[in-house]
Amino acid sequence: MNSIDKSFVNKYKKNGFCYGIEIFSENETNNIRSEIEDLELKFKNGVSGQKLDQYFRVNGHIVIPLLANLSKSPKILDHVELLLGSNILVWSVELFIKEPGSSKIVSWHQDLTYWGMGETDGEVTAWIALSNVTIEAGCMRFIPGSHNKNILKHEDTFHKDNLLSRGQEIKGISEKDAVFAPLRPGEMSLHHGKCLHASGINNSNERRIGVAIRYVKPDVKGTDNDHDFAMLVRGLDDKSGWYNFAGPRGLFNKKDLVIYNYILNYQSKVLMAGANTNEGMYKTIK
Ligand SMILES: O=C(O)CCC(=O)C(=O)O
C-alpha cells in the first residue's frame, strides 16, 4: 500500500463521513470527465432501448469499463482498505450529475435503507468529484454522528427532481446540524451507509459531476435476499455472501447487458419492496 495520510480514518469513525481527500490529479480528472462526456455524445439516443442515464445511475460498472476501472483505482482502494479491511468488493458504481441551474436534489436519506444489506458497518461510499463541487453547485451535506443511529423511517416521494431511486426522504432533519462537504475536482469524500446526507440544487454555471462507488466487505450478508452481486476488486472473497461479477468485457457488451438486466431485475425486488409503483431506475427491464 502506498503511504497515505490516515487522519481521515478517525474523522470517518467519529462523524460517519470525511471529505477533501485528493485522489486524481487535474489532468486525470479532466480525462475521466471527457470520457464520460464522450459517452453522453455517442449514446445520446440511449443504449439497447434504455436511456444512457439508466446505466450512469445504476450499476454502471457492469457495462461501462471506465466506471469499473475507476472503482479499481489503487488510491481509492488504499483508503477504503483502512475502513473495510483487505478484502473489498464493489456493489455499485453510479454517476450523480446536476446540470447548471438544474433543480435536481437529493433528499435526506440513509443509503442502506433499501439495499437489503441490513444496518452494516461493512459498506462505504467513495464519492469522487469530476467537477468543482461547491456548496453553490449542490455538494453533499452530512449530519455528523448520524451513522450511529438505526435506520430511520423514509417516505417515498418519487419526486421528478429527486435523484434517488424512490425519491425517499427522512422528514424533520435539523438542517443546522448539517456539514457541507465541498470537493475540488479529483477529490473524494467517504460516507457510511447509515450517515444521514442530502444535496441541493446546482446554482452554479458549471455541470456538477460525481461518481459514487459503493464498496462492501465479503461478510456483508443480505438480510432481504439470498444473495446479491458484487465485483471483487481487492483481496479474497471467501464468505460466499456475494455472487462475484468479473467486470465488463467491453463497452455495453451484449453479454454484459444481459447480466446487467438480470442483476437489475433481481435487485429491484429488494430495492423497490413496498413501493407503490415500480417506476424509475429500478424499473424491471425485459
Ligand atoms: O450526489 C449527491 O448529491 C448524492 C449522492 C448520494 O446520496 C450518495 O452517493 O449516497
The ligand as an SDF file (V2000), in Angstrom:
LIG
                    3D

 10  9  0  0  0  0  0  0  0  0999 V2000
  -24.5300   13.2410   -5.3450 O   0  0  0  0  0  0  0  0  0  0  0  0
  -25.3420   13.5200   -4.4790 C   0  0  0  0  0  0  0  0  0  0  0  0
  -25.7850   14.6310   -4.3300 O   0  0  0  0  0  0  0  0  0  0  0  0
  -25.8410   12.4730   -3.5150 C   0  0  0  0  0  0  0  0  0  0  0  0
  -25.1400   11.1940   -3.6100 C   0  0  0  0  0  0  0  0  0  0  0  0
  -25.6000   10.2140   -2.5900 C   0  0  0  0  0  0  0  0  0  0  0  0
  -26.6320   10.3360   -1.9730 O   0  0  0  0  0  0  0  0  0  0  0  0
  -24.7590    9.0650   -2.3530 C   0  0  0  0  0  0  0  0  0  0  0  0
  -23.7300    8.9080   -3.0140 O   0  0  0  0  0  0  0  0  0  0  0  0
  -25.0970    8.2590   -1.4560 O   0  0  0  0  0  0  0  0  0  0  0  0
  1  2  2  0
  2  3  1  0
  2  4  1  0
  4  5  1  0
  5  6  1  0
  6  7  2  0
  6  8  1  0
  8  9  2  0
  8 10  1  0
M  END
$$$$
